[in-house]
Amino acid sequence: MQQEHFDLDLERAILSSCIMSEDAYSSIAGDIEPKDFSLKAHQDVFKAIIACVNAGEPISISFLKKHKKIDEQILTEIIATPSIIDLPAYVNELREKSIKRQLLSFAHLLPTRINDNRAVSEISDEIGKEIFNITNRVNTNDIKDIEIVLSELLEEFKKQKSLENKSVIGLDTGFEDLNTMTKGFKGGELIIIAARPGMGKTTLCLNFIEKVLRQDKGVVMFSLEMPAAQIMQRMLSAKTSIPLQKILTADLNDNEWERIGDACNYYSKKKLFIYDSGYATITDVRAILRRLKAQEESIELCVIDYIGLMMSNSNFNDRHLQVSEISRGLKLLARELDMPIIALSQLNRSLEQRANKRPMMSDLRESGAIEQDADTILFVYRDEVYREQDEKERENKAKAEGKPYQRNFIPNPMQENAEILVGKNRNGPVGVVEVLFLKEKSCFVDKPRFESVEFQE
């Protein structure tokens, strides 16, 4: 038996949870079978738990010890194992390992199945049915009675009705028009933020994070490109209105140092967790998020910067297939934990060859699966970035030819117009959200609204 296909600690923790709490057992009853445990002694303990419940007895150690087949030493080890909070998630992992073991056992039988004197169609049909039977066991948690669904829906309606801000039913994005279009970032959603390098997709994510922290909710950020210290430098700049360059060089006066101290004190009290190892698979993200979520209930948002740097668990050589696996895994994880996951993504360089460089759905790099799995896709676009690039190219060309050059475009040193393009919105409209990018603070803000005023004579 391969080591990766069984986990005795996991099995003991599940059994311990079932013994210590009958409610825990009830929550997963029907989702696993004795054969899902790799160790026969563990199978016997689980059979005894089932027998205890079927007999109408409360699950107790004394009852289990009466079961003839139980190894008391094994039972002692199980009882000494701490029970777990997120039991369904661990049960899913146990099922996965069990299915892999069953598939491996079935694979060993394939040579004899294939070598007998039967038609290929008959053999392939039989193999297909066997694999289907192994991999498609029903999870009772996935079957919902319509009465329960409607009851949950009515409770959600009541909760939404009581909200002061009716335009937001998920996490507030911090941008008024974006809230109107998306109704906020909701549990179970996968949100993709895509842009070419230098457009500010990480900066926009930090805006979202700051807004969530301000509501005393927790955030987990997987920063695969930038160290945690650099993330905090950017957040301190936006929080204190001190230019990022001054913070990077520590060229600060007394007042600025005081503001930095206040901002550090503010963030030290917030629930922000940053993972910055530079390497992560979907398995890593799932394990870390599950653990943190179990420890800190206030966590309501996960951000991944960025999806192109995540590694695949599979043996696929095709990067498109790897990204498909990652995006699907993130969507399933968002649903499992009932929280929005924001993942950043690069756009294809080819868009820069177009006259109109505003991003489109077809510009998403590496995988159409991202478009399929995402509930919301946001593009970040700053026209001034391209105008400045074009201006510099013309200026350099003139200098190379020894000709004088008069700049046609002079950027505003303080701010510029920017756009958040809503390219996909599963439950709402698509369109453009106009915002401002503040250069020194390196952050996006709502564009001021100038309402018309009627003067009375």
N, C-alpha and C positions, 0 to 999 in steps of 0.2 A: 504493500500500500504506500503510495507516494505521500511524503510528509505534508505537502500543501493541500492534500485532500481530506485531512482530518485535523481536528484541534481539540484535544482532550480537556484543556482549560475551559474552552467555550462550552463543551458538553456539560462539564461539571457545574458551570455557572448557571446554565439553563435549568438543569435538574434541581439545583439548590433553590433557585427562584420559585420553581413549581412547588417544592416541599414547604418553603417558608410562607407562601401565600397562595391560597386556593384561587383568589382572583387572578393572580398571575397565570396560573395553569389555565383557567377559563379563557383568558385572552388569547391563548395560542392553541387551545384544544382543537384538533381537527386539521391543524396546519402542519403538524409533524407526526411521524409514526415511529415506533421503536426502531425500525431498520435505519432511520436517519442517523442514529448514534453509531459511531464506528466501533466502539468497544462493547463486547457482548454484555459485560457487567453493567454498563450504562443502559443498554437496551432492557435488561431485567429490571432495573430500578424504575424506568419509565413505564414498563408494563405493570409494575406493582402500583404506581401512582394511578394509572388508569383503572386498575382493579379496585383500588380504594374508593375512587369517585363512583364507579359503577355500583359498588356495594352500598352507596349512600352514606359512607363514612367520611368524616373530615380527614384531610391528608395529615397524617401524623407519623412521626418517626417510629413510634411503638408499633403501629399497624404495618409499616414497611418492613420492620425487623422480623415480623411473623412470616413474611413471604419467604418460602423455603429457598428460592433460587438466589436471593440477594447475598452478595458478598459484603459482610459487615465492615471490613476494612475500606472497601470502596465507598460504602455509604457514609462512613466517618469522614473520608476525604471530601465527599460532596457537601456534607453539612458544614464543613469548615470553609468552604468556598463562599466568598461574598456574593450575595444575589445582585442582579443587575436591574437598572431602571428601564432602559429601552428594550424590553424583552422581544417584541416582534421583530426588531431589526436584527437581533442576534439569531433568532429563529430562522429568518430569511438566509442568513449566512450559513447556518447549519444545513438547511435544505440545499443550498448551492453546492456545498461540499459533498453531500449525500448523492446528489444527481451526478456529479463528476465521477464519484466512485462507481456508481451504477453504469455510467457510460464507458468507463475504463474496463469494467468486467465484461460488458457486452462486446467491446472492441476485441477482446481476447477470443471471443467465440466466432468472430467474423470469418476467419479462414475456413472453418468447418462448414459454415453456412454457405459460403461462396463455392466451395469445392464440390458440393453434392450435385447430382445430375438434374438440376431444375432450370427452368427458363430464367433469364436475367430479370425479366419483368416481375416474375413471382418473387425472386429473391429480394429485389430492391423494394418491392411493396411490403414484404415482411419486415425488412430492416427499418423502413420508414415508420411502420406502425410501432415497432419496438421503441424506437427513439422518441416518437411522439408520446407513448405511454410513460416513458421515463421522465421526460422534460415538461410535460403538461399536466402535472398534478394540480388540483384545484386548491387555491388558498381561500379559506372561508372568509377572510377579511376583505377579499375582493368582491364578494357577493353581497349586494345591499338590497334589502327589502324597500320597495317604493315608499312605504309609509315612513320608514326611517329617513329616507332621502328628503321627502317633503317636510318632515319635522325639522331636520337640520337646516333646510332652505328657509323655512319660516323664521327660525331663530336668527339666521343671518340677516333676513329682511328687518327684523326688529332691531338688531344691532346697528344696521345702517341707518335706520330711521332716527335713532337716538343721537347720531353723530351731528356735531355742530357744523362741520364742513361737509356738505353733501356731495361735493365734487370729488372727494377723496375717500375711497373705501379700502385702500391698501396703505402702503407707506408713502408719506408725503415726499414728492420728488424735490420740492423746493422751488419749482418753477410753475407759475400759475397756469399758463397755457398747456404745459405738458400734463399737469394734473387733470385739466379739463378733458384732454384727449384720452389719457390712459386710465384715469381714476386712481392713479397711484400704482405702486408696484405691489402686486398681491401674492399671497402665499401659493406656492406650487408653480409659479411662473419662472420661465427662463427668459431673461432679458439680455439681448446682445447689443453691445455698443461698439460700433465699427467706424474706423477712419484710417486715413493715411497717416504715417508718422508725422509728428509735429502739429497735428490738428488739435490736440488737447483731450483725447479720450480718457487718459488717466486722470487729468485734472477734473473733467466732468464727473467721473466716478467719485473722486474725493469730495466734490460738492454734495453728491447724493449721500455719502457716508456722514459728512458733517451734519446734514439735515436730520438723519436718523439718530445720531448721537445726541443731538439737541433735544430729542423727544425721550431721552433716557432709555433708548433701546440699544441692544448690543449688535456689533458687526464683526464678522470674521473676514479678513482680507488675505487672499493668497497672492502675494506679490512675487511673481516669478522673474520679473525683469529688474526691479528696483529694490535695494535694501530698505529695511524698515526705517532706518534713520533718515533716508532721503524722502520717504513718504511723509514722515513727521515734519521735516523741514518745510515741505510744501503746505502742509496743513497749518503750521504755525504762521506762515506768511499770510495765508488767506484769513486766518483768525485775527491777526494783529494789525493787518494792513501795512506791514513792513515789507518792502521789496525783497523778493527771494534772494537776489544777489547779495544784499546786505547780510542776510541771515547766513548764507553759505560762507561768507568771508568773516563773519562775526564782527563786522564793522558797525557797531551799534553804540548809540549814546545811552546815557543813564535811563532816560525815559523809555527807550526801546527795550533795554534789558528788563526793565520792570514789566513791560507789556508781555515780553516773552515768558517771564516768570509766572505771570497771571495765567497765560495760555497753557503753560505746562501743568500748572495746578489744576486747571479746568479739565484737560485731557486725562490727567492721572486718575480722575474720578469716573471716567467713562469706561464702558465695556467694549474696548476695541482690541481685537486680537489679530496680530499680523504674522503670517507665515511667510518667510522670505528665503527659503533654502535654494530657490532657483530650480528645483526639480519637484514634480508632483504628477502622480497618475490619478485617475478617477478613483481608484481604490484608496489612495492616500487622502484625497479630499473627503471621501465618504467617511473614512475612519475618524479623521480629525474633527469633522463637523458633528458627527454623532456624539463623540466624546464631549466636545465643548458644549453642545446643545443640552446634553444630559446634566452637565455641571452648572450651566448658566442659562436659565430659562428665558432671560431677557433678550437673547440673541434672536434677531428677526431678519437679518440680511447677510448674504454671503457675496463677496466680490472676488472675481478671478482675473488677474492681470498678467498674462492674457492667454487665451485658449490655444494659440499657436505654439506656446512653449510647454504645454502639458504633454506628457508622454503617454503612450498607449500601453495597456496591459496585454494586448493581443500580439500575435506574431505577424500581423499584417505588414507587408512591405510598402503597400500603397498608402501614402499619407492621407488621401481622401477617405479611405476606409477607417484609418485611425481616428481622424477628426470626427467621422460619423459616430464611432463608438463613444468618443468623449462627449460629444454634444448630447447624444441620447442618454448617456449616464448622468449628465448634469440635470437634464429634464426630469428623469426619474427620481433623482435625489431631491430636487426641489419639491416634487409631489410628496415624497416620503416624509420629509421634514416640515412640510407645509410652510415653506418660506421662499421668498424670491431669491433667485441666484442671478447675479449680473456677471456676465463673462465678456471680456473685451476681445476684439478680433481685428486683424489687419485687413486691409482692402487691397485688391490687385493693383499693381503699379500701372497697368494699362489705362486706367481711367485718366491718368495725367496726360495722355496723348489726345484727349478730347478737348474741344473748345469749351464745352460746359463740363466742368470738373466736379459738379455736384454728384455725390455717390448714388448708385442705384443698387437694387437687390443683386443684380448679376455681377457686381463687383466684389461680393464676399469671397474671400480667399479660401481655397482648399476643399470646400465641401458644400454641396447643395443641401446636405442634411442639417446644417446650421439653420438655414432658412425654414426648413420643415419643422424642426424641433422647437424653435424659438416662438414664444408668445408675442414678444415685442422686439423689434429691431430698430435701434436708433443710430443714425449717422451723424457725425460731428463734421461741420463744414465751416471753414473760415476763408472767405474769398481773398482777404488781404494777404494771406500767406502766399498764394499763387501770384498775386499782383506784384508783391515785393520780389519774388523770385524772377519774374519776367523783367522787372525794372533793372535788377542787378545784372542779368544776362545782357540786356541792351547796353548798359553802362560799361560793362567789361569789354564788350565787342567794340564799342566806340574807342575806348582807351587803347585797345590792341591795334586799332587802325590809325591811331594818332589824331582822332577827331574830337572836337569838344562835344560835351553831352549835357543837355538840360533835362533834369528829372521831370517826368510827367506825373509821377505819383509820389506824394509825401505822406507817409502814414502818421496817424495820430499816435503820439508816444504813450498815451495813457490807456486808451481803450479802442476796441474795434467791434464792428457788427459781426455776429456769428449766427449760425443756424443749427438747430437740432432737428434733423429730418426724421420724422416717424415713418419708416419704410414699411413696417408691418405692425399691425395692432389687431391681435386676434379678436378682441371684443370691442373694437371701437374704430374711429376714423384714422386715416393716415393724413399727413400734411407736414407743414413747416412751423416750428416754434422759433420765433426770432428772439435772440438773447444778445447780451453784450459780453465780450471777453475783456476783463481788466488785466492789463499786461503786467504791471508791477506786482500785483497780488497773486497773479496766476490763478484766476478763478472766473467762473461764469456767473452772471446775475441776470435777473429778469430785465427786459428792456422797459424803461419808464413809459408809462401811458400818459398821453396828454389828452385829457377829456375836453371837449368843446364846452364853452361857458356862454350862457345866454345872459346878456345884460338888459336889465329893465330900465326904461326911461323914467 
